[in-house]
Amino acid sequence: MIEVPATFRAMPRWWTATAAEQAWLDTLPRQVGAWCARWGLTVDGPPRHGSNALVVPVRRDGVPAALRLAPPGDDVASLSAALRFWGGHGVVAELDADTGDGALLLERLDADRSLLREPLDVAFHEIGQVARRLSVPAGDDVAPGVRHTSDDVAELTPHLRSAWERLGRPFDGAVLDAAEDAATTILATRRDPVAVNADLHFDQVLRDTGGRWVVVDPVLRRGDAERTAVEVLWHRVDEMADREIPYWFDVLVESAALDADLARAWALWRVTDYLVWGLEHGLTLDPPRCARVLAALAAPG
């Protein structure tokens, strides 16, 4: 029997839990036992967790692995499909799965070694290399039905200006002009699509047993790898002075082998879109952070 960490129960995910979600949470120890019996596993240490899923170190036939259990309603099928698409190439390897019941058996990674704990000069180079490894061809023939990165741009851009007007024009219209120009650049770009992890950040990149950095919980999209640069930057931008932001953005662009102009267009569009969304939803911390990133990336030189 395992003990569910108190920190997991305290996650915001459970503040408004449904009856089914609460029941899932309360029966986790019994569920772990059932999965161990089904897949021939033995518990090999205390469980870890993110915001939604519980991850239990286990062994199968003496080989270290990790049992990941997700609550009802989580899209485990899409996660499993992403892991199988990349097939261990830059992502954690899937060893077994029952997506209907939210269970995955994964290779064991070093949960104490994430890129979030590495200094910026190491972390930015390594995560760029990871993004480059993930950028494999992803046309309709190899990734049918996977959403394209430009879909959001086409769907959301027409609404940005009206939302800005409703909000009382809370920032300089030149920022919105730049985002609309960036959207035009993105939508006019015609290249063979590559696979993109739409949720790439430092604490989801861990060491494997061979010492390589690999991704957990990837979100598969196809299209422009340049979409990811500013999202990666975002997760550690508070560690940077304003003048350093363009430098680290360039480090990402170079290490991931991205097109610099397209990456900048994606950055301007994504941060502006989030700025508007954040203001609409009453966020207080992220809109000023958005404005800071936009000003830094637009600064001369």
C-alpha positions as CSV (number, residue, x, y, z in Angstrom):
1,M,0.0,0.0,0.0
2,I,1.2,3.5,-0.9
3,E,0.4,6.7,0.9
4,V,-1.0,9.5,-1.2
5,P,1.2,12.6,-0.6
6,A,-0.5,15.4,1.2
7,T,1.0,17.8,-1.4
8,F,-0.9,16.0,-4.1
9,R,-4.2,16.3,-2.2
10,A,-3.5,20.0,-1.8
11,M,-3.1,20.7,-5.5
12,P,-5.6,23.2,-6.9
13,R,-6.8,20.5,-9.2
14,W,-8.8,19.0,-6.3
15,W,-10.2,22.2,-4.9
16,T,-13.4,21.8,-6.9
17,A,-13.2,18.0,-7.4
18,T,-16.3,16.2,-8.5
19,A,-17.6,13.2,-6.6
20,A,-16.0,10.8,-9.1
21,E,-12.6,12.7,-8.9
22,Q,-12.7,12.6,-5.1
23,A,-13.5,8.9,-5.1
24,W,-10.6,8.4,-7.5
25,L,-8.3,10.3,-5.2
26,D,-9.4,8.4,-2.0
27,T,-9.0,5.0,-3.6
28,L,-5.6,5.6,-5.1
29,P,-3.8,3.2,-2.8
30,R,-6.1,0.4,-3.7
31,Q,-5.8,1.2,-7.4
32,V,-2.0,1.0,-7.2
33,G,-2.3,-2.4,-5.7
34,A,-4.7,-3.5,-8.5
35,W,-2.4,-2.3,-11.2
36,C,0.6,-3.9,-9.6
37,A,-1.3,-7.2,-9.6
38,R,-2.4,-6.8,-13.2
39,W,0.9,-5.8,-14.7
40,G,3.2,-7.8,-12.4
41,L,4.7,-4.8,-10.6
42,T,6.2,-4.2,-7.2
43,V,6.3,-0.7,-5.6
44,D,9.8,0.6,-5.5
45,G,9.6,3.9,-3.6
46,P,7.4,6.7,-2.5
47,P,5.1,8.2,-5.1
48,R,5.7,11.5,-6.9
49,H,3.1,13.8,-8.6
50,G,2.5,16.7,-10.8
51,S,-0.7,18.8,-10.7
52,N,-3.0,16.0,-11.9
53,A,-1.3,12.6,-12.1
54,L,0.3,10.3,-9.4
55,V,3.5,8.6,-10.4
56,V,4.7,5.5,-8.5
57,P,8.2,4.0,-8.8
58,V,7.8,0.3,-9.6
59,R,9.7,-2.7,-10.9
60,R,8.6,-5.3,-13.4
61,D,10.8,-8.4,-13.7
62,G,13.4,-6.4,-11.8
63,V,13.5,-3.5,-14.3
64,P,12.7,0.0,-12.9
65,A,9.6,1.6,-14.3
66,A,7.0,4.2,-13.3
67,L,3.2,3.7,-12.9
68,R,1.4,6.9,-13.9
69,L,-2.3,7.1,-12.8
70,A,-4.5,10.0,-14.0
71,P,-8.0,10.9,-12.7
72,P,-11.3,10.5,-14.7
73,G,-11.6,12.9,-17.5
74,D,-7.9,13.4,-18.2
75,D,-7.0,12.9,-21.8
76,V,-4.6,10.0,-21.3
77,A,-5.3,8.6,-24.8
78,S,-3.8,11.7,-26.4
79,L,-0.7,11.5,-24.1
80,S,-0.3,7.8,-25.0
81,A,-0.7,8.6,-28.7
82,A,2.0,11.3,-28.4
83,L,4.4,8.9,-26.6
84,R,3.8,6.3,-29.2
85,F,4.3,8.8,-32.1
86,W,7.7,9.8,-30.8
87,G,8.5,6.2,-29.8
88,G,11.0,7.1,-27.1
89,H,12.8,9.6,-29.4
90,G,13.2,12.5,-27.0
91,V,10.3,11.5,-24.9
92,V,9.8,8.9,-22.1
93,A,9.1,5.4,-23.4
94,E,5.7,3.9,-22.9
95,L,5.9,0.3,-21.7
96,D,2.2,-0.5,-21.2
97,A,-1.1,1.4,-21.2
98,D,-4.7,1.3,-20.4
99,T,-5.9,4.7,-21.5
100,G,-9.5,4.0,-20.7
101,D,-8.7,3.6,-17.0
102,G,-6.0,6.4,-17.1
103,A,-3.0,4.1,-16.4
104,L,0.4,4.2,-18.1
105,L,3.5,2.2,-17.4
106,L,6.6,4.3,-18.4
107,E,10.3,3.9,-18.3
108,R,11.8,5.2,-15.0
109,L,13.4,8.6,-15.1
110,D,15.4,10.5,-12.5
111,A,12.6,12.6,-10.8
112,D,15.3,14.6,-9.0
113,R,17.0,15.8,-12.2
114,S,14.9,18.2,-14.2
115,L,16.1,21.0,-16.4
116,L,14.4,23.4,-14.0
117,R,17.2,22.8,-11.6
118,E,19.9,23.5,-14.1
119,P,21.5,27.0,-14.6
120,L,20.2,28.9,-17.6
121,D,23.2,28.3,-19.8
122,V,22.8,24.6,-19.4
123,A,19.0,24.5,-19.4
124,F,18.4,26.6,-22.5
125,H,21.0,24.8,-24.6
126,E,19.7,21.4,-23.6
127,I,16.0,22.1,-23.9
128,G,16.7,23.5,-27.4
129,Q,18.4,20.3,-28.3
130,V,15.4,18.4,-27.0
131,A,13.1,20.5,-29.1
132,R,15.3,19.8,-32.1
133,R,15.1,16.0,-31.5
134,L,11.3,16.2,-31.3
135,S,11.0,18.0,-34.7
136,V,10.5,14.9,-36.8
137,P,8.4,15.0,-40.0
138,A,4.7,15.1,-39.1
139,G,2.6,15.3,-42.3
140,D,-1.0,14.0,-42.6
141,D,0.4,10.6,-43.5
142,V,2.3,10.1,-40.3
143,A,0.2,12.3,-37.9
144,P,-3.4,12.2,-39.2
145,G,-5.9,14.3,-37.3
146,V,-3.2,16.0,-35.1
147,R,-4.0,19.7,-34.7
148,H,-1.7,22.2,-36.6
149,T,0.1,24.9,-34.7
150,S,-1.3,27.6,-37.0
151,D,-5.0,26.6,-36.3
152,D,-5.0,28.7,-33.1
153,V,-3.6,31.7,-35.0
154,A,-6.3,31.5,-37.7
155,E,-9.1,31.1,-35.1
156,L,-8.0,33.6,-32.5
157,T,-6.4,36.5,-34.3
158,P,-9.7,37.9,-35.7
159,H,-11.0,38.3,-32.1
160,L,-7.9,40.0,-30.6
161,R,-8.8,43.6,-31.6
162,S,-12.4,43.4,-30.6
163,A,-11.4,42.0,-27.2
164,W,-8.8,44.8,-26.9
165,E,-11.6,47.4,-27.6
166,R,-13.9,45.8,-25.0
167,L,-11.1,46.0,-22.4
168,G,-10.8,49.7,-23.0
169,R,-7.6,49.6,-25.1
170,P,-5.4,48.6,-22.1
171,F,-2.1,48.7,-24.0
172,D,-0.6,50.5,-27.0
173,G,-2.3,49.6,-30.2
174,A,1.1,49.2,-31.9
175,V,1.5,45.9,-29.9
176,L,-1.7,44.6,-31.4
177,D,-0.6,45.7,-34.9
178,A,2.7,43.8,-34.4
179,A,0.7,40.7,-33.3
180,E,-1.6,40.9,-36.4
181,D,1.5,41.3,-38.6
182,A,3.1,38.3,-36.9
183,A,-0.1,36.2,-37.5
184,T,0.1,37.1,-41.2
185,T,3.7,35.9,-41.3
186,I,2.8,32.7,-39.6
187,L,-0.2,31.9,-41.8
188,A,1.7,32.7,-44.9
189,T,4.6,30.3,-44.1
190,R,4.4,27.2,-46.1
191,R,6.7,24.4,-45.0
192,D,6.5,20.7,-44.4
193,P,5.1,20.3,-40.9
194,V,7.2,18.8,-38.1
195,A,6.1,17.4,-34.7
196,V,5.9,20.0,-31.9
197,N,5.5,19.5,-28.2
198,A,2.9,22.2,-27.4
199,D,3.7,22.1,-23.6
200,L,7.5,22.1,-23.5
201,H,8.9,23.4,-20.3
202,F,11.9,22.8,-18.0
203,D,10.3,20.8,-15.2
204,Q,9.0,18.2,-17.6
205,V,12.4,17.4,-19.0
206,L,14.2,14.7,-16.9
207,R,17.3,12.6,-17.1
208,D,16.9,9.0,-18.3
209,T,19.1,6.1,-17.2
210,G,21.5,6.8,-20.1
211,G,22.0,10.4,-19.0
212,R,19.8,11.9,-21.8
213,W,17.3,14.6,-21.3
214,V,13.8,13.4,-22.3
215,V,10.3,14.8,-22.1
216,V,7.4,13.6,-19.9
217,D,3.7,14.6,-20.7
218,P,4.2,15.9,-24.2
219,V,1.3,17.5,-26.1
220,L,1.6,16.5,-29.8
221,R,0.9,19.1,-32.4
222,R,2.3,19.5,-35.9
223,G,3.5,22.5,-37.8
224,D,6.1,25.1,-36.8
225,A,8.7,24.2,-34.2
226,E,9.2,27.9,-33.8
227,R,5.9,28.0,-31.7
228,T,7.8,26.6,-28.7
229,A,10.6,29.2,-28.2
230,V,8.7,31.9,-26.3
231,E,6.8,29.3,-24.2
232,V,10.1,27.8,-23.1
233,L,11.5,31.3,-22.4
234,W,8.4,32.2,-20.4
235,H,9.0,29.6,-17.8
236,R,12.3,31.1,-16.6
237,V,11.9,34.7,-17.7
238,D,11.7,35.9,-14.0
239,E,15.3,34.9,-13.6
240,M,16.4,37.4,-16.3
241,A,17.0,41.1,-16.4
242,D,15.0,42.8,-19.2
243,R,18.2,43.2,-21.4
244,E,18.9,39.5,-21.1
245,I,15.5,38.3,-22.5
246,P,16.5,38.7,-26.2
247,Y,19.8,36.9,-25.6
248,W,18.2,33.8,-24.1
249,F,15.6,33.8,-26.8
250,D,18.4,33.8,-29.4
251,V,20.0,30.9,-27.5
252,L,16.8,28.9,-27.8
253,V,16.5,29.7,-31.5
254,E,20.1,28.6,-32.2
255,S,20.1,25.5,-30.1
256,A,16.8,24.3,-31.5
257,A,17.8,25.2,-35.1
258,L,14.8,27.5,-35.6
259,D,14.1,30.2,-38.1
260,A,14.8,33.4,-36.2
261,D,12.2,35.6,-38.0
262,L,9.4,33.0,-37.7
263,A,10.3,32.3,-34.0
264,R,10.0,36.1,-33.3
265,A,6.6,36.2,-35.1
266,W,5.4,33.3,-33.0
267,A,6.6,35.0,-29.9
268,L,4.9,38.3,-30.6
269,W,1.6,36.6,-31.5
270,R,1.6,34.1,-28.6
271,V,2.5,36.6,-25.9
272,T,0.0,39.2,-27.2
273,D,-2.7,36.6,-27.4
274,Y,-2.0,35.6,-23.8
275,L,-1.9,39.2,-22.6
276,V,-5.4,39.8,-24.0
277,W,-6.7,36.5,-22.5
278,G,-5.1,37.3,-19.2
279,L,-6.7,40.7,-19.0
280,E,-10.1,39.3,-20.0
281,H,-9.9,36.7,-17.2
282,G,-8.6,39.1,-14.5
283,L,-5.1,37.8,-14.1
284,T,-2.8,40.1,-12.2
285,L,0.7,38.7,-12.4
286,D,1.0,37.4,-16.0
287,P,-0.2,40.5,-18.0
288,P,2.7,42.6,-16.7
289,R,5.0,39.7,-17.4
290,C,3.6,39.6,-21.0
291,A,4.2,43.3,-21.4
292,R,7.8,42.9,-20.2
293,V,8.6,40.1,-22.6
294,L,7.0,42.0,-25.5
295,A,8.9,45.2,-24.7
296,A,12.2,43.3,-24.4
297,L,11.8,41.4,-27.7
298,A,10.8,44.6,-29.5
299,A,13.7,46.6,-28.1
300,P,16.3,47.8,-30.7
301,G,19.4,45.7,-30.8
